[in-house]
Amino acid sequence: MTELNQAKTPSKRGFASMDPQRQREIASLGGKAAHASGKAHEFNSAEAREAGRKGGRAGRRNAQSPSNSASES
């Protein structure tokens, strides 16, 4: 009965079982292949600026929620 109460740790398989350095090597090969085939997206400065703006808004969303606001107390 104690076996049922114990939390199971997920077994690492495939990509997750590799050491981080090997994962980076494989990911790097994928990125190089995408660029070589012309399928990779390259941000221009306007797209990068817009992505940064969206990320900034998403990060502040919880900080300004009504439940956390001191001005409404």
C-alpha positions as CSV (number, residue, x, y, z in Angstrom):
1,M,0.0,0.0,0.0
2,T,2.9,2.3,0.5
3,E,3.9,2.1,-3.1
4,L,0.6,3.7,-4.1
5,N,1.2,6.7,-1.8
6,Q,4.7,7.4,-3.2
7,A,5.0,10.0,-5.9
8,K,6.4,8.7,-9.1
9,T,9.3,10.5,-10.7
10,P,9.0,10.6,-14.4
11,S,11.7,8.6,-16.2
12,K,13.8,10.6,-18.6
13,R,13.7,9.2,-22.1
14,G,15.0,10.4,-25.4
15,F,16.0,14.0,-25.7
16,A,15.5,14.6,-22.0
17,S,17.9,11.8,-21.0
18,M,20.8,13.4,-22.9
19,D,23.2,15.8,-21.2
20,P,22.6,19.5,-21.9
21,Q,25.7,19.8,-24.1
22,R,24.5,17.1,-26.4
23,Q,21.0,18.7,-26.6
24,R,22.6,22.0,-27.6
25,E,24.6,20.3,-30.3
26,I,21.5,18.6,-31.8
27,A,19.5,21.9,-31.6
28,S,22.3,23.7,-33.3
29,L,22.3,21.3,-36.2
30,G,18.5,21.8,-36.6
31,G,18.9,25.5,-36.7
32,K,21.8,25.4,-39.2
33,A,19.7,23.0,-41.4
34,A,16.7,25.4,-41.3
35,H,18.8,28.4,-42.3
36,A,20.6,26.4,-45.1
37,S,17.2,25.3,-46.6
38,G,15.8,28.9,-46.3
39,K,13.0,27.8,-44.0
40,A,14.3,29.6,-40.9
41,H,12.7,32.9,-39.9
42,E,15.0,35.9,-39.3
43,F,13.6,38.8,-37.3
44,N,14.0,42.3,-38.7
45,S,14.3,45.1,-36.2
46,A,10.6,46.0,-36.4
47,E,9.5,42.4,-35.7
48,A,12.0,42.1,-32.8
49,R,10.7,45.4,-31.3
50,E,7.1,44.2,-31.5
51,A,8.0,40.8,-29.9
52,G,9.7,42.6,-27.1
53,R,6.7,44.9,-26.5
54,K,4.4,41.9,-26.4
55,G,6.7,40.1,-23.9
56,G,6.8,43.2,-21.7
57,R,3.0,43.4,-21.6
58,A,2.7,39.7,-20.8
59,G,5.2,40.0,-17.9
60,R,3.4,42.9,-16.3
61,R,-0.1,41.5,-16.6
62,N,-0.1,39.8,-13.2
63,A,1.6,42.7,-11.4
64,Q,-1.3,45.1,-12.3
65,S,-4.2,42.7,-11.6
66,P,-7.0,44.1,-9.4
67,S,-6.4,41.5,-6.7
68,N,-2.8,42.8,-6.3
69,S,-3.5,46.5,-6.7
70,A,-3.0,48.6,-3.5
71,S,-5.0,51.5,-5.0
72,E,-8.3,49.7,-4.8
73,S,-8.0,48.9,-1.1
